[in-house]
Amino acid sequence: MTASQLAGRPERLREVTAAVLAQAPCFRNRDFPFAPLPVLLDSAFAESLREPLADYVALLGDVVRHFREHAEVRAWFGLPASAERLIAADLGPSDAPWVCRLDGYLDQDTERLVLLENNADAPAGTLFTSRVNATVRQVTELLAIETPGAAPPELSDLTYLPTRGEDRFLAALRAAALAAASRVTGKSTRLDGVAVLQPSDAASRESREIVAEFRSRGLDAYLADPRDLRVDRGEARFGDRAADLCWNKVNTVRWNDMATDPGFVRTWERALRDTPLVHVNPFAARYVAESKLCLAFVQDPQFADLFTDSQRRLAAALLPWTRRITPVATAADGKTSLLDELQEQQTRYVLKEPYDIRGDGVTIGADVSRSTWCAALSRAAADGAVAQKRVTPLRYPVLTAGSPRAESMTISLDSFLFGGQLAGFGSKASHNAKVNIFQGGRKLAVHVFAGGSP
């Protein structure tokens, strides 16, 4: 259904939405207005993204491999010793991130997908995205029955929806265990005990729902604080419960705080080396592929010879121009000092810390005062953060149930990849410069329609 068809009967839309939401499972980590109009993607466009996005995740795996093999790469990333020890202990199922959400924008002028960052540590939305998509689908199907000439489109398999059989995310974790066991002798192929890692004082709604979902499918799933890990008679245990696999939902910022404790790091090293525990995502994905520095690394002329021509073309096609800020770094012309360029062209750039959460480490030049920008640039130069050319995102009509009109809002297009393969899409919308749920945004459904006009 179109925005005008949905908005044309605001009271009925409100009634149907209320009825559906009353029966819907939880799908929000933070409360935000429900939007019954999905982002509609043509299946040909969605299918055209399968190969390049899979190739890009494989490229991230190559970055991890180069990190392991080349001392100069490790020096460039400059990770603390504790991080390098955890990476060395944790080969995992793959060098590439096993569960990944690539956050991107559709460029306003070209509608080309541009990837802004790799969520390769603990991406949110692995469960809630499918629930949002299904809930919106139910609303539109019910209203289409009552609206002449308004049939909901047939959806392709790239619409990320819950399934009555094996859940896609759970299937990805099962595959991770098998892949890890084929790569590392002694790793578990079982998925009986699954620990979902969260600090005991900060378990998200989605993590709690993942536990409940996995339990409903017959697993012994439970929330666990990573500081409670111990190794007992060759098993990894959290309290008195064994774990075959853990889905680590602790973001890298919080993990770095925990890893200042040497005993904590030693325990995790031992569990990863000496027990069957499979850790998703592995620490190389969490520390290397997750880092905003990775976006600069694959474009840095210093390391160009580590990548093939096709890999460099892929990075140029998918990523905005990104550089690490150093005293000798140059702008895109290869001549102008990058620091001078950032001082003079504030509105054209975004500054990003290597790790952040909820957009707190991102400074958008066009959205801040001159003094705020100069202070952020000074910190970025001192800390070796990255500068990224700003992408102007597409705007899309966003509808709130009961409203007689849609609002034009900035949207993201976020791609979920499991085991290196595209599983579907999510989206966020906002009136703010930062399109983030925790900074005034909301989630949107993304429906990929199978041919024809939606």
PENORJO-V646458 format. One line per field, one symbol per residue. phi: phi as a letter, one per 20 degrees, with the letter a starting at -180 (. if undefined). Layout:
phi: ???
This chain:
phi: .effffffcfffffffffffffdfffbcfcfbffdfeefddfffffffegffffffffffffgfffffecfffffffmffgfffffffecfmfaffgeccceebdeggedlffceeadedebffnfdfffffgfffgffffffffedgmdefffdefeefcfcfefffffffffffffffffecgnffeecfdceeebggebffffffffgfffffdneedbfbeffefbdclmdecdmddfcebceeeefffffgffffegffffffgfffedcfgddcffffffeefffffffegfdfgfdgffdfgffffffffddfgccfecfdfdfffmcfgffffffecgfeccdcfgcbcmmfedcegfdcffffffffffffffemfddcffdeefdbfdddgnefbedecfcdcddecdlndfdqccbccaeefeebgecnebedfcdeeemmef
